[in-house]
Amino acid sequence: MTSALHVDEWGTGLPVAFVHGLGASARYWEPLRDASIGYHGLAPDLLGFGRSPAPPDAAYDVESHIAALSAVVPAGSLVVGHSTGGLIAAALAGRRPDLVRRLLLIGMPAYPDAQSAREEVGRFGALARLTLKGSPLARVLCTAMCEVRPLAIAVAPLVVRDLPASIASDGARHTWTSYHRTLENVVVGYRPGPDLAAAAAPITFLHGDVDPTAPLPFVRRLVDELTAERDDVKLKVVAGDHHLALRRPAQVAVVLTTLLDPPGIRRVR
């Protein structure tokens, strides 16, 4: 059994590692990739998602995800995490400081406790809501998608109309085990505050002002807690929802390239 992650790579220069969210894949970053140059981009599919292996005995907790990521993220990377990927990126920064030079967290769900996470996580979608309620239907739906995955991949863009077709299709590229364990162990069970407080890397939060999935007040509270301990934490709030890298890639590219050292060159199509 192998846990080597699938990685999309592009460009040259300083390494920038992109960590996608729950149910997504490396393809999530394609609009941002097309809007920015001047760095060596690496976008892995997380363990159990996209084109990466999905070992059935993996815990799919923070530890197992960062163990898999550590094998593909170069030392001294700018690490960009979206949503659940932001939580995993925070853990990576706190526990593998050699790998993370700077941290950009986009739409990170900064739930202050497990109860808040359970109350809010239904905003991730119907499957997440049913999973946390313990509904048998969640497992039935997820398992059915696995058994007819080619059909599910083809149909997904017709059902999920607010995302690009390739990204919607990759929402069917996971297993019940990888999905529900990541949801329970990372989104609900993990609080990023201690790892972010311990991280050596400067931290930038980028958040949409109308993000329905990761409420802005939770992020503001976390930033206030972190800035009481360190002076290299910034929060940038922009107009937009949970998917800034998809809806506003040029704007995200500006933030990304300002974090590169030396600054990268921005290209907007």
KENUZA-851255 format. One line per field, with one value per atom (N, C-alpha, C): residue number from 1; atom name; x, y negated, z. Coordinates in steps of 0.1 Angstrom, whole numbers, plus 2048, in hexadecimal, padded with zeros to 3 digits. Example, Ala and Ser with C-alpha at 12.3 -4.5 7.8 and 13.67 -1.06 7.14 Angstrom:
<pts>
dovo (1, 1, 1, 2, 2, 2) $
keke (N, CA, C, N, CA, C) $
x (884, 87B, 884, 880, 889, 881) $
y (839, 82D, 821, 816, 80B, 800) $
z (84E, 84E, 84E, 847, 847, 84F) $
</pts>
This chain:
<pts>
dovo (1, 1, 1, 2, 2, 2, 3, 3, 3, 4, 4, 4, 5, 5, 5, 6, 6, 6, 7, 7, 7, 8, 8, 8, 9, 9, 9, 10, 10, 10, 11, 11, 11, 12, 12, 12, 13, 13, 13, 14, 14, 14, 15, 15, 15, 16, 16, 16, 17, 17, 17, 18, 18, 18, 19, 19, 19, 20, 20, 20, 21, 21, 21, 22, 22, 22, 23, 23, 23, 24, 24, 24, 25, 25, 25, 26, 26, 26, 27, 27, 27, 28, 28, 28, 29, 29, 29, 30, 30, 30, 31, 31, 31, 32, 32, 32, 33, 33, 33, 34, 34, 34, 35, 35, 35, 36, 36, 36, 37, 37, 37, 38, 38, 38, 39, 39, 39, 40, 40, 40, 41, 41, 41, 42, 42, 42, 43, 43, 43, 44, 44, 44, 45, 45, 45, 46, 46, 46, 47, 47, 47, 48, 48, 48, 49, 49, 49, 50, 50, 50, 51, 51, 51, 52, 52, 52, 53, 53, 53, 54, 54, 54, 55, 55, 55, 56, 56, 56, 57, 57, 57, 58, 58, 58, 59, 59, 59, 60, 60, 60, 61, 61, 61, 62, 62, 62, 63, 63, 63, 64, 64, 64, 65, 65, 65, 66, 66, 66, 67, 67, 67, 68, 68, 68, 69, 69, 69, 70, 70, 70, 71, 71, 71, 72, 72, 72, 73, 73, 73, 74, 74, 74, 75, 75, 75, 76, 76, 76, 77, 77, 77, 78, 78, 78, 79, 79, 79, 80, 80, 80, 81, 81, 81, 82, 82, 82, 83, 83, 83, 84, 84, 84, 85, 85, 85, 86, 86, 86, 87, 87, 87, 88, 88, 88, 89, 89, 89, 90, 90, 90, 91, 91, 91, 92, 92, 92, 93, 93, 93, 94, 94, 94, 95, 95, 95, 96, 96, 96, 97, 97, 97, 98, 98, 98, 99, 99, 99, 100, 100, 100, 101, 101, 101, 102, 102, 102, 103, 103, 103, 104, 104, 104, 105, 105, 105, 106, 106, 106, 107, 107, 107, 108, 108, 108, 109, 109, 109, 110, 110, 110, 111, 111, 111, 112, 112, 112, 113, 113, 113, 114, 114, 114, 115, 115, 115, 116, 116, 116, 117, 117, 117, 118, 118, 118, 119, 119, 119, 120, 120, 120, 121, 121, 121, 122, 122, 122, 123, 123, 123, 124, 124, 124, 125, 125, 125, 126, 126, 126, 127, 127, 127, 128, 128, 128, 129, 129, 129, 130, 130, 130, 131, 131, 131, 132, 132, 132, 133, 133, 133, 134, 134, 134, 135, 135, 135, 136, 136, 136, 137, 137, 137, 138, 138, 138, 139, 139, 139, 140, 140, 140, 141, 141, 141, 142, 142, 142, 143, 143, 143, 144, 144, 144, 145, 145, 145, 146, 146, 146, 147, 147, 147, 148, 148, 148, 149, 149, 149, 150, 150, 150, 151, 151, 151, 152, 152, 152, 153, 153, 153, 154, 154, 154, 155, 155, 155, 156, 156, 156, 157, 157, 157, 158, 158, 158, 159, 159, 159, 160, 160, 160, 161, 161, 161, 162, 162, 162, 163, 163, 163, 164, 164, 164, 165, 165, 165, 166, 166, 166, 167, 167, 167, 168, 168, 168, 169, 169, 169, 170, 170, 170, 171, 171, 171, 172, 172, 172, 173, 173, 173, 174, 174, 174, 175, 175, 175, 176, 176, 176, 177, 177, 177, 178, 178, 178, 179, 179, 179, 180, 180, 180, 181, 181, 181, 182, 182, 182, 183, 183, 183, 184, 184, 184, 185, 185, 185, 186, 186, 186, 187, 187, 187, 188, 188, 188, 189, 189, 189, 190, 190, 190, 191, 191, 191, 192, 192, 192, 193, 193, 193, 194, 194, 194, 195, 195, 195, 196, 196, 196, 197, 197, 197, 198, 198, 198, 199, 199, 199, 200, 200, 200, 201, 201, 201, 202, 202, 202, 203, 203, 203, 204, 204, 204, 205, 205, 205, 206, 206, 206, 207, 207, 207, 208, 208, 208, 209, 209, 209, 210, 210, 210, 211, 211, 211, 212, 212, 212, 213, 213, 213, 214, 214, 214, 215, 215, 215, 216, 216, 216, 217, 217, 217, 218, 218, 218, 219, 219, 219, 220, 220, 220, 221, 221, 221, 222, 222, 222, 223, 223, 223, 224, 224, 224, 225, 225, 225, 226, 226, 226, 227, 227, 227, 228, 228, 228, 229, 229, 229, 230, 230, 230, 231, 231, 231, 232, 232, 232, 233, 233, 233, 234, 234, 234, 235, 235, 235, 236, 236, 236, 237, 237, 237, 238, 238, 238, 239, 239, 239, 240, 240, 240, 241, 241, 241, 242, 242, 242, 243, 243, 243, 244, 244, 244, 245, 245, 245, 246, 246, 246, 247, 247, 247, 248, 248, 248, 249, 249, 249, 250, 250, 250, 251, 251, 251, 252, 252, 252, 253, 253, 253, 254, 254, 254, 255, 255, 255, 256, 256, 256, 257, 257, 257, 258, 258, 258, 259, 259, 259, 260, 260, 260, 261, 261, 261, 262, 262, 262, 263, 263, 263, 264, 264, 264, 265, 265, 265, 266, 266, 266, 267, 267, 267, 268, 268, 268, 269, 269, 269) $
keke (N, CA, C, N, CA, C, N, CA, C, N, CA, C, N, CA, C, N, CA, C, N, CA, C, N, CA, C, N, CA, C, N, CA, C, N, CA, C, N, CA, C, N, CA, C, N, CA, C, N, CA, C, N, CA, C, N, CA, C, N, CA, C, N, CA, C, N, CA, C, N, CA, C, N, CA, C, N, CA, C, N, CA, C, N, CA, C, N, CA, C, N, CA, C, N, CA, C, N, CA, C, N, CA, C, N, CA, C, N, CA, C, N, CA, C, N, CA, C, N, CA, C, N, CA, C, N, CA, C, N, CA, C, N, CA, C, N, CA, C, N, CA, C, N, CA, C, N, CA, C, N, CA, C, N, CA, C, N, CA, C, N, CA, C, N, CA, C, N, CA, C, N, CA, C, N, CA, C, N, CA, C, N, CA, C, N, CA, C, N, CA, C, N, CA, C, N, CA, C, N, CA, C, N, CA, C, N, CA, C, N, CA, C, N, CA, C, N, CA, C, N, CA, C, N, CA, C, N, CA, C, N, CA, C, N, CA, C, N, CA, C, N, CA, C, N, CA, C, N, CA, C, N, CA, C, N, CA, C, N, CA, C, N, CA, C, N, CA, C, N, CA, C, N, CA, C, N, CA, C, N, CA, C, N, CA, C, N, CA, C, N, CA, C, N, CA, C, N, CA, C, N, CA, C, N, CA, C, N, CA, C, N, CA, C, N, CA, C, N, CA, C, N, CA, C, N, CA, C, N, CA, C, N, CA, C, N, CA, C, N, CA, C, N, CA, C, N, CA, C, N, CA, C, N, CA, C, N, CA, C, N, CA, C, N, CA, C, N, CA, C, N, CA, C, N, CA, C, N, CA, C, N, CA, C, N, CA, C, N, CA, C, N, CA, C, N, CA, C, N, CA, C, N, CA, C, N, CA, C, N, CA, C, N, CA, C, N, CA, C, N, CA, C, N, CA, C, N, CA, C, N, CA, C, N, CA, C, N, CA, C, N, CA, C, N, CA, C, N, CA, C, N, CA, C, N, CA, C, N, CA, C, N, CA, C, N, CA, C, N, CA, C, N, CA, C, N, CA, C, N, CA, C, N, CA, C, N, CA, C, N, CA, C, N, CA, C, N, CA, C, N, CA, C, N, CA, C, N, CA, C, N, CA, C, N, CA, C, N, CA, C, N, CA, C, N, CA, C, N, CA, C, N, CA, C, N, CA, C, N, CA, C, N, CA, C, N, CA, C, N, CA, C, N, CA, C, N, CA, C, N, CA, C, N, CA, C, N, CA, C, N, CA, C, N, CA, C, N, CA, C, N, CA, C, N, CA, C, N, CA, C, N, CA, C, N, CA, C, N, CA, C, N, CA, C, N, CA, C, N, CA, C, N, CA, C, N, CA, C, N, CA, C, N, CA, C, N, CA, C, N, CA, C, N, CA, C, N, CA, C, N, CA, C, N, CA, C, N, CA, C, N, CA, C, N, CA, C, N, CA, C, N, CA, C, N, CA, C, N, CA, C, N, CA, C, N, CA, C, N, CA, C, N, CA, C, N, CA, C, N, CA, C, N, CA, C, N, CA, C, N, CA, C, N, CA, C, N, CA, C, N, CA, C, N, CA, C, N, CA, C, N, CA, C, N, CA, C, N, CA, C, N, CA, C, N, CA, C, N, CA, C, N, CA, C, N, CA, C, N, CA, C, N, CA, C, N, CA, C, N, CA, C, N, CA, C, N, CA, C, N, CA, C, N, CA, C, N, CA, C, N, CA, C, N, CA, C, N, CA, C, N, CA, C, N, CA, C, N, CA, C, N, CA, C, N, CA, C, N, CA, C, N, CA, C, N, CA, C, N, CA, C, N, CA, C, N, CA, C, N, CA, C, N, CA, C, N, CA, C, N, CA, C, N, CA, C, N, CA, C, N, CA, C, N, CA, C, N, CA, C, N, CA, C, N, CA, C, N, CA, C, N, CA, C, N, CA, C, N, CA, C, N, CA, C, N, CA, C, N, CA, C, N, CA, C, N, CA, C, N, CA, C, N, CA, C, N, CA, C, N, CA, C, N, CA, C, N, CA, C, N, CA, C, N, CA, C, N, CA, C, N, CA, C, N, CA, C, N, CA, C) $
x (808, 800, 809, 806, 80E, 805, 80B, 804, 80A, 812, 818, 80D, 80D, 803, 805, 7FA, 7FA, 7FD, 806, 809, 809, 802, 803, 80E, 816, 821, 821, 826, 827, 831, 837, 83F, 84D, 854, 862, 863, 86C, 86F, 86D, 86A, 868, 85C, 85D, 852, 845, 83A, 82D, 824, 820, 818, 80A, 800, 7F2, 7EB, 7E3, 7DC, 7CD, 7C6, 7B8, 7AF, 7A2, 799, 792, 789, 781, 77A, 77C, 775, 77A, 785, 78A, 797, 79F, 7AB, 7B5, 7C0, 7CA, 7C4, 7BA, 7B4, 7AD, 7AA, 7A4, 7AC, 7B9, 7C2, 7C4, 7BE, 7C1, 7BE, 7B3, 7B2, 7BD, 7C1, 7CC, 7D9, 7DB, 7E7, 7E8, 7DD, 7DD, 7DE, 7DB, 7DC, 7E9, 7F2, 7FF, 80A, 816, 822, 82D, 83A, 845, 849, 843, 846, 845, 84A, 848, 83C, 831, 824, 824, 81F, 81D, 80F, 806, 7F9, 7F6, 7F8, 7F5, 7E6, 7E1, 7D4, 7D6, 7CF, 7D0, 7CE, 7D4, 7D2, 7C3, 7BF, 7B1, 7A8, 7AE, 7A6, 7AC, 7A4, 7A9, 7B0, 7BC, 7C3, 7CE, 7CD, 7D7, 7D1, 7D9, 7D5, 7CB, 7C2, 7B9, 7B9, 7C4, 7C5, 7BA, 7B3, 7A7, 7AA, 7B7, 7BA, 7C0, 7C1, 7C7, 7BD, 7C2, 7BA, 7B4, 7BA, 7B6, 7B4, 7BD, 7BE, 7C9, 7CB, 7D5, 7E3, 7E6, 7F3, 7F5, 7EB, 7ED, 7EE, 7E6, 7E6, 7F4, 7F9, 806, 811, 810, 81A, 81B, 810, 810, 815, 811, 815, 824, 829, 837, 840, 83C, 844, 844, 83B, 83B, 83C, 83C, 83D, 84C, 852, 860, 863, 86F, 873, 872, 86E, 86D, 862, 857, 84C, 843, 83D, 831, 826, 81F, 814, 806, 7FE, 7F1, 7E6, 7DE, 7D3, 7C6, 7BC, 7AE, 7A5, 79D, 793, 799, 794, 79A, 7A9, 7AD, 7BC, 7C3, 7BC, 7C2, 7C5, 7BC, 7BF, 7CB, 7CC, 7D7, 7E4, 7E3, 7EF, 7F4, 7EA, 7EE, 7F5, 7F0, 7F7, 805, 806, 813, 81D, 818, 821, 826, 81D, 820, 829, 828, 82F, 83B, 83B, 847, 84B, 851, 855, 85F, 867, 871, 86B, 85E, 857, 850, 84C, 843, 84A, 84D, 853, 849, 83D, 832, 825, 81B, 80E, 803, 7FB, 7EF, 7E3, 7DA, 7CE, 7C2, 7BB, 7B0, 7A3, 79A, 78D, 78E, 797, 799, 78E, 788, 77D, 783, 783, 78A, 780, 779, 76F, 776, 771, 778, 778, 76E, 76D, 765, 765, 75E, 74F, 749, 73A, 737, 73F, 73D, 73F, 749, 74C, 740, 73A, 72F, 723, 721, 716, 717, 724, 726, 72A, 72E, 734, 72A, 71D, 713, 714, 71A, 71C, 725, 72D, 736, 72D, 721, 719, 711, 708, 6FF, 706, 711, 718, 71E, 724, 72A, 720, 715, 70A, 705, 702, 6FD, 708, 714, 71F, 720, 720, 721, 714, 709, 6FD, 6FD, 706, 707, 6FC, 6F8, 6EE, 6F4, 6ED, 6F2, 6F2, 6E9, 6E8, 6F5, 6FD, 70A, 713, 714, 71D, 718, 70B, 705, 708, 706, 709, 717, 720, 72E, 733, 72F, 732, 72D, 721, 71B, 723, 728, 730, 73D, 743, 74F, 74D, 741, 73E, 73B, 736, 733, 73B, 748, 750, 750, 753, 753, 746, 73B, 72E, 72D, 731, 730, 739, 744, 74D, 747, 740, 73A, 72E, 726, 71A, 71C, 727, 729, 728, 72E, 72D, 71E, 715, 707, 700, 705, 6FF, 705, 713, 71A, 71D, 714, 715, 71D, 720, 727, 736, 73B, 74A, 74D, 759, 75E, 75C, 75A, 756, 761, 76E, 778, 779, 776, 777, 76B, 75F, 753, 755, 75B, 75D, 766, 770, 779, 773, 767, 760, 75C, 75C, 758, 765, 771, 77D, 782, 77A, 77E, 777, 77A, 773, 76B, 762, 75A, 764, 76E, 778, 780, 785, 78D, 785, 778, 770, 76B, 765, 75F, 76A, 775, 77F, 786, 788, 78E, 784, 778, 76E, 76E, 76D, 76D, 77A, 785, 792, 799, 796, 79D, 793, 788, 77F, 779, 774, 76E, 778, 781, 78A, 796, 79A, 7A7, 7A5, 7AC, 7AC, 7BA, 7BB, 7C8, 7D0, 7CA, 7D0, 7DE, 7DF, 7ED, 7F7, 7F4, 7FE, 802, 7F8, 7FB, 803, 800, 807, 816, 818, 826, 82D, 826, 82D, 837, 842, 84C, 849, 840, 83D, 833, 835, 82B, 81E, 813, 806, 7FD, 7F7, 7ED, 7E0, 7D6, 7C8, 7C2, 7BC, 7B4, 7A6, 79C, 78F, 785, 77A, 76F, 766, 761, 758, 74B, 747, 73A, 73C, 746, 749, 73F, 736, 72B, 730, 73B, 741, 74A, 752, 75B, 759, 750, 74B, 757, 757, 762, 764, 759, 75C, 765, 764, 76D, 77C, 77E, 78C, 791, 789, 78D, 791, 789, 78C, 79A, 79C, 7A9, 7B5, 7B3, 7BD, 7C0, 7B6, 7B8, 7C0, 7BD, 7C4, 7D3, 7D5, 7E3, 7EB, 7E5, 7EC, 7EF, 7E9, 7EC, 7FA, 7FE, 80A, 815, 812, 81C, 818, 821, 81F, 820, 820, 821, 815, 809, 7FC, 7F4, 7EF, 7E6, 7D9, 7CF, 7C2, 7BE, 7BC, 7B7, 7A9, 7A0, 792, 78F, 78A, 786, 778, 772, 765, 765, 75C, 75B, 756, 755, 750, 75B, 758, 761, 76B, 769, 771, 778, 780, 787, 791, 798, 7A1, 79A, 78E, 786, 77F, 779, 771, 779, 784, 78C, 79B, 79F, 7AD, 7B7, 7B4, 7BD, 7C0, 7B5, 7B7, 7BF, 7BD, 7C5, 7D3, 7D5, 7E3, 7EB, 7E5, 7EC, 7F1, 7E8, 7EC, 7F7, 7F6, 7FF, 80D, 80E, 81B, 821, 81A, 820, 827, 823, 829, 836, 838, 844, 850, 85C, 868, 873, 877, 872, 864, 85D, 850, 84F, 844, 842, 83C, 839, 833, 825, 81C, 80E, 809, 802, 7FC, 7ED, 7E5, 7D7, 7D2, 7CA, 7C4, 7B6) $
y (80C, 800, 7F4, 7EA, 7DE, 7D2, 7C8, 7BC, 7B0, 7B2, 7A8, 79F, 792, 78A, 786, 785, 77F, 770, 76B, 75C, 756, 74B, 743, 739, 737, 72D, 724, 717, 70D, 702, 6FC, 6F0, 6F3, 6E8, 6E9, 6DE, 6E0, 6D6, 6DB, 6D3, 6D7, 6E0, 6EA, 6F4, 6EE, 6F0, 6ED, 6FA, 6FE, 70B, 707, 70D, 709, 716, 713, 71E, 71C, 725, 723, 727, 724, 727, 734, 737, 743, 746, 752, 756, 750, 748, 742, 74A, 743, 749, 73E, 742, 738, 72F, 734, 72C, 720, 71F, 714, 707, 709, 6FD, 6F9, 6FF, 6FB, 6ED, 6E6, 6D8, 6CF, 6D2, 6CB, 6CD, 6DA, 6DD, 6D5, 6D3, 6CC, 6BD, 6B8, 6AA, 6A5, 6AE, 6AA, 6B3, 6AC, 6B3, 6AE, 6B3, 6AF, 6B8, 6C4, 6CD, 6DC, 6E5, 6F3, 6F8, 6FA, 6FF, 70E, 712, 721, 722, 729, 72B, 73A, 740, 74E, 750, 75C, 761, 767, 763, 768, 777, 77D, 78B, 78F, 798, 79C, 794, 78A, 782, 780, 77C, 77B, 787, 786, 791, 797, 793, 799, 7A6, 7AE, 7BB, 7B8, 7C2, 7C1, 7CD, 7CF, 7DB, 7DC, 7E8, 7E9, 7E9, 7EC, 7EC, 7DF, 7D5, 7C8, 7C1, 7BA, 7B3, 7A6, 7A1, 794, 789, 789, 77E, 774, 76A, 760, 767, 770, 777, 77E, 786, 78E, 785, 77A, 771, 76A, 765, 75E, 767, 774, 77E, 780, 781, 783, 776, 76A, 75E, 75B, 75F, 75C, 763, 76D, 774, 76C, 763, 75C, 74D, 747, 738, 735, 72D, 72A, 721, 722, 71A, 70B, 703, 6F5, 6F0, 6F7, 6F4, 6E9, 6E1, 6DA, 6E4, 6E6, 6F0, 6E8, 6EC, 6E6, 6F0, 6EE, 6F8, 6F2, 6F9, 6F5, 6FD, 6F7, 6FE, 709, 715, 720, 721, 71E, 71E, 713, 709, 6FF, 704, 70C, 713, 71C, 724, 72D, 725, 71A, 712, 70C, 708, 702, 70D, 719, 724, 726, 726, 728, 71D, 710, 705, 707, 70B, 70D, 718, 723, 72F, 732, 72C, 72D, 71F, 717, 70A, 709, 714, 714, 713, 717, 718, 70B, 703, 6F8, 6EB, 6E3, 6D6, 6CB, 6CC, 6C3, 6CA, 6C5, 6CC, 6C3, 6C7, 6C0, 6C9, 6C5, 6CD, 6C6, 6CC, 6C7, 6CE, 6C6, 6CB, 6D7, 6D5, 6E0, 6E0, 6EC, 6ED, 6ED, 6E2, 6E0, 6E3, 6EE, 6F0, 6F1, 6EB, 6EA, 6F7, 700, 70C, 716, 723, 72D, 72B, 726, 723, 719, 70E, 704, 70A, 712, 719, 721, 729, 732, 729, 71E, 715, 70F, 70C, 704, 70C, 719, 720, 725, 724, 727, 71D, 712, 709, 70E, 719, 71F, 726, 729, 730, 73C, 742, 74C, 758, 75C, 768, 766, 75A, 757, 757, 751, 750, 75D, 766, 773, 77C, 77A, 781, 77E, 772, 76E, 771, 772, 776, 785, 78C, 79B, 7A2, 79B, 7A1, 7AD, 7B8, 7C3, 7BF, 7B6, 7B2, 7AC, 7A5, 79F, 7AA, 7B5, 7C0, 7C6, 7C8, 7CE, 7C6, 7B8, 7AF, 7B0, 7AF, 7AE, 7BB, 7C7, 7D4, 7D6, 7D1, 7D2, 7CA, 7BF, 7B7, 7BE, 7C5, 7CD, 7D8, 7DF, 7EA, 7E6, 7DA, 7D6, 7C9, 7C9, 7BC, 7B6, 7BD, 7B7, 7AF, 7B5, 7AE, 7A2, 7A4, 799, 78D, 790, 785, 77E, 785, 77F, 777, 77B, 775, 769, 769, 75F, 751, 74D, 73F, 73B, 745, 741, 73F, 744, 742, 736, 735, 72A, 720, 716, 70D, 700, 6FE, 6F2, 6F4, 700, 702, 706, 703, 708, 717, 71C, 72A, 734, 730, 739, 73A, 730, 72F, 737, 734, 73C, 74B, 74F, 75D, 763, 75C, 762, 763, 75D, 75F, 76E, 776, 784, 78D, 787, 78F, 790, 797, 79A, 7A6, 7AB, 7B6, 7B2, 7BA, 7B7, 7B6, 7BF, 7BE, 7B1, 7AD, 7A1, 795, 795, 789, 787, 792, 790, 78F, 796, 795, 787, 782, 774, 76A, 76C, 762, 763, 76F, 770, 76C, 771, 770, 763, 75C, 750, 744, 744, 738, 737, 742, 742, 743, 74C, 750, 748, 740, 739, 72A, 724, 715, 710, 707, 703, 6F9, 6F3, 6E8, 6EC, 6F7, 6FA, 6FB, 702, 704, 6F6, 6EE, 6E1, 6D8, 6D9, 6D1, 6D5, 6E2, 6E8, 6E7, 6E4, 6E4, 6D9, 6DC, 6D2, 6C9, 6CD, 6C6, 6BB, 6AF, 6A5, 6AA, 6A5, 6AA, 69F, 6A2, 699, 6A1, 69B, 6A1, 698, 69F, 698, 69D, 695, 699, 691, 697, 690, 68A, 67E, 678, 67E, 686, 68D, 69C, 6A1, 6B0, 6B7, 6BF, 6C6, 6D3, 6D8, 6E5, 6E3, 6D9, 6D6, 6C8, 6C7, 6BA, 6B1, 6A4, 69B, 698, 697, 694, 69E, 6AB, 6B5, 6B2, 6AE, 6AB, 69E, 694, 688, 68B, 694, 698, 69F, 6A8, 6AF, 6A5, 69C, 693, 68A, 686, 67E, 686, 692, 69B, 69C, 69E, 69F, 693, 687, 67B, 676, 67C, 679, 680, 68A, 691, 68E, 68A, 688, 67C, 676, 66A, 66C, 679, 67C, 683, 680, 686, 67B, 67D, 673, 679, 672, 676, 66C, 671, 669, 66E, 665, 668, 661, 669, 664, 668, 661, 664, 672, 67B, 688, 693, 69F, 6AA, 6B4, 6C0, 6CA, 6CE, 6CB, 6D0, 6C5, 6BD, 6B2, 6B6, 6C1, 6C5, 6C9, 6CC, 6CF, 6C3, 6BB, 6B0, 6A3, 6A2, 695, 699, 6A1, 6A6, 69A, 690, 685, 67E, 67C, 676, 67E, 68B, 694, 694, 694, 694, 688, 67C, 671, 673, 679, 67C, 687, 691, 69C, 696, 68E, 68A, 680, 678, 670, 677, 684, 68C, 693, 693, 699, 690, 696, 68F, 694, 68E, 681, 682, 676, 677, 67D, 685, 68B, 681, 685, 67D, 681, 678, 67C, 67B, 685, 685, 688, 67F, 681, 682, 68C, 68E, 689) $
z (800, 800, 800, 7F7, 7F7, 7FA, 800, 804, 7FD, 7F2, 7EA, 7E3, 7E6, 7E1, 7D2, 7CB, 7BD, 7BF, 7B7, 7B7, 7A9, 7A8, 79C, 79E, 794, 796, 789, 78C, 781, 785, 77B, 77E, 784, 785, 78B, 796, 79F, 7A9, 7B7, 7C0, 7CE, 7CF, 7D8, 7D9, 7E0, 7D9, 7DF, 7DF, 7EB, 7EC, 7EF, 7E7, 7E8, 7EE, 7F9, 7FF, 7FE, 7F7, 7F4, 800, 7FF, 80A, 809, 811, 812, 805, 7FF, 7F3, 7E7, 7E7, 7DB, 7D7, 7CE, 7C9, 7C5, 7C0, 7BB, 7B0, 7A9, 79E, 7A4, 7B1, 7B7, 7B4, 7B3, 7B2, 7A3, 799, 78C, 788, 78D, 789, 78F, 79C, 7A2, 79B, 797, 78F, 782, 77C, 76F, 771, 77D, 780, 786, 789, 790, 78B, 78A, 786, 78F, 78D, 794, 7A0, 7A0, 7AB, 7A6, 7AE, 7AB, 7B2, 7AC, 7B2, 7B3, 7BF, 7C2, 7C8, 7C2, 7C7, 7C9, 7D5, 7D7, 7D8, 7D4, 7D9, 7E6, 7F0, 7FE, 7FE, 808, 80A, 80B, 802, 802, 7F8, 7F1, 7E9, 7DB, 7D1, 7C3, 7BE, 7B9, 7B3, 7BC, 7C9, 7D3, 7D8, 7DE, 7E4, 7F0, 7F2, 7FD, 806, 80E, 816, 820, 820, 829, 837, 83B, 849, 84E, 846, 84A, 854, 85D, 867, 861, 856, 850, 85B, 864, 86E, 86A, 872, 86F, 86D, 876, 875, 868, 864, 858, 84B, 84B, 840, 83F, 84A, 849, 847, 84B, 848, 839, 832, 824, 81D, 822, 81C, 81D, 829, 82B, 821, 81A, 810, 803, 801, 7F4, 7F5, 801, 803, 805, 7FC, 7FD, 809, 80F, 81A, 816, 81F, 81C, 813, 813, 80A, 80F, 807, 80A, 809, 813, 813, 813, 809, 808, 80A, 814, 817, 816, 810, 80F, 818, 820, 828, 830, 82F, 837, 834, 828, 825, 82D, 831, 839, 847, 84C, 859, 858, 84E, 84C, 84A, 843, 841, 84E, 857, 864, 86C, 86C, 873, 86D, 860, 85A, 85E, 85F, 863, 872, 87A, 888, 88B, 883, 886, 87D, 872, 868, 864, 86D, 86A, 85F, 85D, 852, 844, 843, 836, 833, 83D, 83B, 83E, 833, 835, 837, 830, 832, 831, 836, 836, 832, 828, 823, 824, 82D, 830, 82B, 821, 81A, 81E, 824, 828, 832, 83B, 845, 84F, 852, 85C, 86A, 870, 87D, 888, 888, 893, 8A0, 8AA, 8B7, 8BF, 8BC, 8C4, 8BB, 8C0, 8B8, 8B7, 8C1, 8C1, 8B6, 8B5, 8AB, 89D, 89C, 88F, 88B, 894, 890, 88C, 893, 88F, 882, 87E, 872, 866, 868, 85D, 853, 856, 84C, 840, 842, 837, 82C, 82F, 826, 81B, 81E, 814, 81A, 812, 817, 81D, 816, 81A, 828, 82A, 837, 842, 83F, 848, 84D, 843, 846, 84D, 84A, 850, 85F, 862, 870, 879, 872, 879, 87B, 875, 877, 86E, 864, 85B, 853, 853, 84A, 83B, 838, 82A, 825, 82E, 82A, 824, 82C, 827, 81B, 81A, 80E, 802, 803, 7F8, 7F3, 7FD, 7FA, 7F4, 7FA, 7F5, 7E7, 7E4, 7D7, 7CD, 7D1, 7C8, 7C4, 7CE, 7CC, 7C2, 7C3, 7BB, 7AC, 7AB, 79D, 79A, 79F, 79E, 790, 785, 778, 775, 779, 777, 780, 78D, 796, 792, 78C, 788, 77C, 773, 768, 76C, 776, 77A, 783, 78B, 795, 790, 784, 77F, 77D, 77A, 778, 785, 790, 79D, 7A4, 7A4, 7AB, 7A0, 79F, 794, 797, 7A4, 7A7, 7A7, 7A3, 7A2, 794, 78F, 782, 781, 775, 773, 778, 775, 77A, 789, 790, 79E, 7A4, 79E, 7A3, 7A1, 796, 793, 79D, 7A1, 7AB, 7B9, 7BB, 7C7, 7C9, 7BF, 7C0, 7C1, 7C2, 7C3, 7D1, 7D9, 7E7, 7EB, 7F7, 7FD, 809, 80D, 81A, 825, 826, 831, 831, 825, 825, 828, 823, 825, 833, 839, 846, 851, 84F, 859, 859, 84D, 84C, 852, 84F, 854, 864, 869, 878, 87F, 879, 880, 87D, 872, 86F, 871, 86A, 86B, 879, 87E, 88B, 897, 895, 8A1, 8A3, 899, 89A, 89B, 8A4, 8A6, 8A2, 899, 894, 89C, 8A6, 8AE, 8B4, 8BB, 8C1, 8B6, 8AB, 8A0, 89A, 898, 892, 89C, 8A8, 8B2, 8B3, 8B0, 8B1, 8A4, 899, 88C, 88A, 884, 882, 876, 86D, 861, 863, 85D, 85D, 857, 85C, 858, 852, 847, 841, 83F, 844, 842, 837, 82D, 823, 823, 825, 827, 820, 81B, 814, 81E, 81B, 825, 827, 81D, 81E, 81C, 823, 823, 82B, 825, 82D, 833, 82E, 833, 83F, 83F, 84A, 84F, 858, 85D, 861, 85C, 85F, 86D, 876, 884, 88B, 887, 88D, 889, 87D, 879, 880, 881, 888, 897, 89D, 8AB, 8AC, 8A2, 8A2, 8A0, 896, 893, 8A0, 8A7, 8B3, 8BD, 8BE, 8C8, 8C4, 8B7, 8B2, 8B3, 8B0, 8B0, 8BE, 8C8, 8D6, 8D9, 8D1, 8D4, 8CA, 8BE, 8B4, 8AB, 8A4, 89C, 88D, 888, 87A, 875, 87A, 876, 870, 864, 85D, 858, 858, 853, 848, 83C, 831, 82D, 82E, 82B, 81D, 814, 807, 803, 7F9, 7F5, 7EF, 7F3, 7EE, 7F8, 7F3, 7FB, 7FF, 800, 804, 7FA, 7ED, 7E2, 7DB, 7E3, 7DD, 7D2, 7D3, 7C9, 7BC, 7BD, 7B1, 7AB, 7B4, 7AF, 7AC, 7B4, 7B3, 7B3, 7A9, 7A9, 7A7, 79F, 79E, 7AB, 7B3, 7C0, 7C9, 7C9, 7D2, 7CD, 7BF, 7BA, 7BF, 7C1, 7C6, 7D4, 7DC, 7EA, 7EA, 7E2, 7E1, 7DD, 7D3, 7CE, 7D7, 7DF, 7E9, 7F4, 7F6, 800, 7FC, 7EF, 7E9, 7EC, 7ED, 7F0, 7E7, 7DC, 7D8, 7D2, 7D1, 7CC, 7BE, 7BC, 7AF, 7A5, 79A, 790, 78D, 78E, 78C, 77D, 779, 76C, 76D, 768, 768, 75A, 757, 74A, 749) $
</pts>
